[in-house]
């Protein structure tokens, strides 16, 4: 009579499942890291773009935005910080 090999098979199955779980966890972590990096890059780009837009405007526009008090447009909203300097 031959011995059944169920114990080792079961062990192998559980090991494979563990490996799979570990791989999934690693993949998830990598994805999260990538997402975070992308978000950081986007934020940096936005900041750089805003700085460029701020210095690109002529001072007359800043004066106009401050005097007219038109805060509905996004451009004027960012010039509010300049109002105190002018």
Buried (B, 14 or more C-beta within 10 A) or exposed (E): EEEEEEEEEEEEEEEEEEEEEEEEEEEEEEEEEEEEEEEEEEEEEEEEEEEEEBEEBEEEBBBBBBEEEEEEEEEBEBBEEBBEEE
